[in-house]
Amino acid sequence: MSQSTGAPSQPPTKVGALDRYFKISERGSTVSREVRGGLVSFFAMAYIIILNPLILGSGTDVEGNQLSIVEIAAVTAFTAGVMTIAFGAIARYPFAFATGLGINSLVAVTIAQQVTWAEAMGLVVIEGIIIVILAVTGFRTAVFNAVPGELKAAIAVGIGLFIAMVGVVDSGFVRRLPDAAGTTVPVGLGINGSIASWPTFVFVVGLLLCGILVARQIRGGLFIGIVVTAVFAVIVEALADAGPSFVDGEPNPTGWGLAVPGIPDSLGGIPNLSLIGQVDLIGAFVRIGPLAAGLFVFTLLLANFFDAMGTFTGLGKEAELMDDKGNLPNMKAALVVEGFGAVAGGLTSSSSNTVFLESASGIAEGARTGLANVVTGGLFLLAMFFTPLYEVVPVEAAAPALVIVGALMIPQIKAIDLTNFAVALPAFLTIVAMPFTYSIANGIGIGFIAWVVMATATGKGRTVHPILWIVAVAFVVYFAIGPITDALA
């Protein structure tokens, strides 16, 4: 039996309001770990401030208008900052937000080709409102369960290939061959089968650098890779003087695709947030009709829906925040806030914002609470004041990140039972249709239709969820809209 030393007993450690609110001690973390994790998450995600402007800025809308790279960079950082802080304060998880890759490509490459930018962002806002309603009512989980796991995996893989395709084409690594070439080969490597331009050479160097950094699990590897490649591009341009891809209206195949790298006029300045509020909620329905506009909304919803659900699950497991049943506590509130990310992204013209998988880097550093998000979001807001730096980053320096992200999404193909051809064919069509038709919407629609047909033909039609039948029929109408319109004319 031990004897008392006579020293007064120590009072229990007082837990402050910040600790109680974010449950820092309860989750086995500390304020310093949360701050460190928030810093790491930011540097792992900061590439989106460069990449999103290059994706959205590379496209033109139906009226030939382009968005300013500097303005997109500013609203990208602003929206990511606001949504990341909001999610941390409300859901209290260390899951940071930013513009969703894949969704922004869908907006730039597919939707904006048929509507104006304001109308396209209006569709994003509507999609976000629907996501919020589905989350509030609990129907979001039901819809999620209606799509077979193999098809969800195929959609993710297809989006990965689509993103990679955008990267290799924008960099000039893969080029469209003119019809006058007299060949049945639609695309080719570089110029006449060679890496014959300095910008494409910069892309190759950047791709290898980003690949090495990611393979070695360097924190913020993609961001570091883009920055180093951009600096390399500035040096190359100073020595080689490749110039822009168009000179006096004439094509220059060996020039830079968008921005010509160089020393910026200034390092920082007041952010240009003039894109905020440039939204038209009904214009798309008038311009292309309710059916086509509605299907675009549905496609945006699917892309956002499945990406967010999968990411929530993965990050929850990584942070050991799941309950005994494998569910993330307070999931409903998390999904509601995530839905508002799409609304915010549309209202600011930065495209739909969603939870970012790169948050796993901050979690690996020790982040367990929403306090880390407050740190990450604060850094995004600070980054708004350095947008002049992003204008001089050429697409060839950022495109490697697209290819790397595509490669990171490919492993999900392991979730598909490729030995069952009734599953393999719809999955395969989903995957290849996205890059081959340059449309995420086409891949999802073709995959859904093929899944329903194959399941019915093999006697498993009753296993197909009614929601999937409705979606498949809607896509049939979507693909046949031309003939249907002609027949009704």
Salt bridges, closest charged atoms under 4 A:
GLU63 OE2 - ARG287 NH2 3.17
GLU119 OE1 - ARG287 NE 2.73
GLU338 OE1 - ARG140 NH2 2.93
GLU365 OE2 - ARG36 NE 3.35
GLU365 OE1 - ARG219 NE 3.34
